[in-house]
Amino acid sequence: MSVIIREFQLSDADPVSQMEQHIFSCPWSKKAFEELLTRDYCLYLVAENAGRVIGFAGMTISCGEADIDKVMVEEAFRGRHVAERLLEELFARGEARGVEAYTLEVRVGNEPAIGLYRKLGFESAGVRPGFYEKPTEDALIMWKR
């Protein structure tokens, strides 16, 4: 499978927001995705297969640290290292911008994602009780330093 990782563009807002609607219980709006492009302290990438957006990941950078805001891959393409490639590219580009540490929250029940984050060097740093809605679930806080 051929996957291209590239920077998120305005034309990606519609397919990314549609993917978001299917994956997350509290999805961001198309307008929220469009507004990401106006923030120079954010970096968002898409994964593309045969001209179709199949994944999305991004981060907000501040003071040498980055918060991984979103990682998603269409269900049909999961288990094919798409999220891993997106994150590795975020790390490479983050390093070029002076990022030295990364953090994220993940549902405590999302074992596949937690496994990937651990594989990429993230470690557990605590729990945010009731962080997620629909359904309510705790968030595992993870850091990569």
C-alpha positions in Angstrom: 0.0 0.0 0.0 1.4 3.4 -1.0 0.9 6.2 1.5 2.0 9.8 1.1 2.4 11.9 4.3 2.0 15.6 3.6 0.9 18.8 5.3 -2.7 19.4 5.8 -4.3 21.9 3.3 -7.5 23.8 3.1 -8.9 21.3 0.5 -8.4 18.5 3.1 -10.8 20.1 5.6 -13.9 18.4 4.1 -12.6 14.8 3.9 -10.9 15.2 7.3 -14.0 16.5 9.0 -16.1 13.7 7.5 -13.6 11.1 8.8 -13.7 12.8 12.2 -17.5 12.5 12.2 -17.2 8.7 11.9 -14.4 8.2 14.4 -15.0 10.6 17.3 -18.0 11.0 19.6 -17.3 14.7 20.0 -16.0 15.7 16.6 -14.4 18.9 15.5 -16.3 20.9 12.9 -15.0 21.5 9.4 -14.5 25.2 10.3 -12.3 24.1 13.3 -10.1 22.2 10.8 -10.0 25.1 8.5 -8.9 27.4 11.3 -5.9 25.2 12.1 -4.3 26.6 8.9 -4.2 30.1 10.4 -2.1 29.0 13.4 1.6 29.0 12.8 2.2 27.2 16.1 0.3 24.2 14.9 1.4 21.5 12.5 -1.1 19.0 11.0 -0.4 16.3 8.5 -2.6 14.0 6.4 -1.9 10.5 5.1 -3.1 9.9 1.5 -3.6 6.7 -0.4 -4.5 6.8 -4.1 -5.4 10.5 -3.8 -7.8 9.9 -0.8 -7.2 11.2 2.7 -7.1 8.2 5.0 -5.4 9.6 8.1 -4.7 12.8 10.0 -2.5 13.8 12.9 -1.3 17.1 14.4 0.1 19.0 17.2 0.2 22.4 18.9 3.8 23.6 19.7 4.6 25.8 22.6 8.0 26.5 24.4 9.8 23.4 23.1 6.9 21.1 23.8 4.1 19.8 21.6 0.6 18.5 22.5 -0.5 15.9 20.0 -4.0 17.1 19.5 -5.4 14.5 17.1 -4.5 11.2 15.5 -7.0 9.3 13.4 -7.0 6.7 10.6 -9.9 5.4 8.7 -11.0 2.1 10.0 -10.2 0.2 6.8 -6.6 1.4 6.9 -5.9 0.7 10.6 -3.1 -1.8 11.4 -1.1 -0.8 8.4 1.3 1.6 10.2 -0.5 4.7 8.9 -0.7 6.4 12.4 2.9 5.4 13.1 4.1 7.0 9.9 2.1 10.2 10.7 3.5 10.4 14.2 7.1 9.8 13.0 6.8 12.6 10.5 5.3 14.9 13.2 8.4 14.1 15.4 10.8 14.8 12.5 9.1 18.1 11.7 8.7 19.0 15.4 12.4 18.4 16.0 13.2 20.8 13.2 11.1 23.4 15.1 12.9 22.8 18.3 10.4 20.4 20.0 12.0 18.4 22.7 9.0 16.7 24.4 5.5 15.5 23.3 2.4 14.9 25.3 -1.0 13.5 24.6 -4.2 12.1 26.2 -5.7 8.8 25.1 -8.8 7.0 26.3 -7.6 4.4 29.0 -9.6 1.8 27.1 -7.9 2.4 23.7 -5.3 -0.3 24.0 -4.2 -0.3 20.3 -3.4 3.4 20.5 -1.7 3.1 23.9 0.4 0.2 22.5 1.5 2.4 19.5 2.4 5.3 21.7 4.5 3.1 24.0 6.2 1.7 20.9 7.1 5.2 19.9 8.6 6.1 23.3 5.7 7.6 25.2 5.4 6.8 28.9 2.4 7.1 31.2 2.4 10.2 33.4 -1.0 10.1 35.1 -4.7 10.0 34.5 -7.3 12.7 33.9 -10.5 11.4 35.4 -13.6 11.8 33.3 -11.7 13.6 30.5 -13.7 12.1 27.7 -17.4 12.2 27.0 -19.8 10.0 25.0 -19.0 7.7 26.8 -17.4 9.2 29.8 -13.9 7.7 30.3 -10.6 8.6 31.9 -7.7 9.8 29.8 -4.2 8.4 30.2 -1.6 11.2 30.0 1.5 10.2 28.2 4.8 11.9 27.5 7.7 11.3 25.1 10.9 13.1 26.2 
